[in-house]
């Protein structure tokens, strides 16, 4: 049997690794900077979609909590999407100073966000939906951009 909390926490770690690769490419002014940024943006956006289209919906249906922690997480996803949009502009215009200012803000927001999910929300989700974990993870894996 699968564990939703473990699966989603690993998703966070995977995004973190791609984030590091993106920052290294931008810092070294690599020709791959935009490609690495797009890889990170795709990974993070896909993670958000898995949560918003599958995980959070199923949790809200099971618990009736639609104005609770999932709503806060979705609002934070929107903040991060806005930062990603600004970061893309900075990468495309080779504005490294602006990029790293935005990147630092995103990193702090992601760390705080992930901690809330991993320490609180995913635990709640696992408690309520754990019996359906295999099915839920399978559905999340089908989500694409």
Buried (B, 14 or more C-beta within 10 A) or exposed (E): EBBBBEBBBEBBEEBBEBBEBBBEBBEEEBEBBBEBBBBBBEBBBBBBBBBBBBBBEBBBEEBEBEEBBBEEBEEBBEEBEEBBEBBBEBBEEEBBEBBBBBBEBBBEBBEEBBEBBBEEBBEBBBEBBBEBBEEBBEBBEEBEE
